């Protein structure tokens, strides 16, 4: 599955109005995308903030002003939601190789590791301290992949997938690549997988 094609489809659904509805409407209809998710927790404070502001300014007493204030809060929250969606989608796309077939993903990681090692070589040559993960005499990023997947990749894709189930194939790809790195890590340590 092409991660860019899946994300493009998602972008279209969030950007379009009409029968597909807004991101906030989709979220409220989808129980999997509950207030426990990162996206939901980010949406809610905007609306609550306006309710507190309403009570402080006396708008609560005027029904038209109250409705206008709520409409404004929902519009601003919807815009914040779209912005957050785009940020998360962009981060997922940036990490897209992590969802590729294992051979493709591993090639990307090895190329990235070599690029980082070359940076470390330049730092060493200039008598600078060699940056973390850029020292070819120590552990590179290939050995750090299980931790990266568990701390960054899976939580990011899992949260996004809760709100947009269509990206489940990307999540499956990331989980498959994590398993590959776990097996390699256990071989390196001499431990059976």
N, C-alpha and C positions, 0 to 999 in steps of 0.2 A: 504494500500500500504506500502510495506517495503521500508523505506527511504534509507537503505543501498543498496538494489538492484537497485533502481533508480540511486543513485549516482555512483554505480559501472558501470552501463551502460554508464553514461555520461563520466566517466573517460576513458572508452575504446574508446569512440568516439573522445575524445580530444587527447588521446595518439596515436591513429592510424593515419596513413597517407593513401594516396591512394584516393579512390573514396569519402571518407568522407571529405577530405580537412583538413586544419589547423583551429585552433580556430580563427585566424585573418580573414581567408577567410569566415568562417561561420558568423563572426561578420559583415563583410562588406556586406554580402548578406542579413542579417537580419535587416530590418529597425527598429524593436522593440529594437534592441540592438544598440542604436545610441550613438553618442558622448556624450550625456547627461548622460549616465550610468557610474557608478563607474568604471567598467572594461574598457570601452572605454577611459575615461579620463586618466587612468593609462597607456594605450598602447601608446597613441599619443606622449607624450613628448620624448620618445626614438628616434623616427624617426625625429622629428623636431630638436632635439639636434644634430643628425648627419648632417642634412642639414646645420645648422649653422656652425658646425665644418668643413664641406666641404668647405664652402665659406672662412673660415679663413685660411685654409691650401692650397688653390689654386687648390683643386681637381676638382672644377667645370670646369676648362679649359681642363681637360683630360677625355674624355668620358669613357675609360676603367676603370680608377681609380674611376670615379664617380659611375659607375655601381657596381664596387666591393664594394665601400663604402656603397651604398644603400643596396646591397645584405647582407652585414654584419649587417647593421642596422636592416633590416627585420628579419634576423636570431635571433639577440639578442632580438628584440622586441617579436618575437614568443616565445622565451624561457621565457622572462619576463611574457608574457601572460599565458603560461602554469603554471608558478610558482604561479601567482596570482590566476588562476583558482583553483589550488590545495589548496591554502590557504583558499579561499572562500568555496570550497567544504568541506574541513575539518571542518571549523567552522559550516557549515550547518549540517554536520553529528554529530558534538559535541552537537548541539542543537536539534538533531533529535526527541527527545521525545516531543518537542513542536508541532510536526506535527502529533503525534499519535492520536488514538481515545481519546476522552475526559477523559474516565475513566482511561486509561493507563497514559496519560499525568498528570492528577491530582495526581495519586499515586506517580509518580516520583517527582513532586514538593513537596508533603507532606514529602516524605522521605528525600529530599534535605533540606527542611526547618528544619526537626528534627535534621539532621546532623549538620546544622549550629547552631541551638540552643544548642546542646551538646558542640560545640566548645565554644560558649558564656558562658555556665555553667563552663567549665574548666577555662576560662579567669577570671570569677568572683571569682571562688574558689582560684585562685592564686593572687587575689587582683589586677588584671590588668584591664584596661578599656575594656569593652565589645565592640567588633567590631560591626560596623553597620550591621543591619539585622540579628545579631546573638543573640540578647537579647530577650529571650522568654517573657519578661515583656513588650515588645513593639511590634510594627508591624513587622511581619516577611515577607518573600518573597511572601507568598500567596497573601497578600494584594497589593504587588507591581507588580503583573503580567501584568495588563493592560499597565502600563508605560513601562515595559520591552519589551512587544510585540511591542508597538508603536515606541519605540526609537531604538530598536536593531533588533528584530526578523523580523518584516515585511519589513523594508528597506533592510535587508540582503537577505531574500528570494525573495523579489520583483526584486532586481537587478539581482540575479542569474537566476530567472525565465525569465527575459527579454531575456537573452542570450541562455537559455536552456528551452524552453517551456515544455519539457517533465516532468519537476518537478512541473508543475502546481498543481497536486494532493497534493504535500507537502505544497504548499502555501495555498491551500484550507483548509488543516488540521490546519495549524497555525491560519488562520482567524477564523475557527470554535472554536478553543480553546480560542482565544481572546474574542469572543462573550460569551463563557461560563464564563470567568472571569469577564466580564463586568456585566453580569446578577448577579453573586454572589456579586460583589462589590455594585451594586445597592440595593440588598437585605440587605446587611450589613448596608447600610446608610438609609434604609427605603424608598428608592426612587423607584418608579415603573420603570422597564426596558424600 
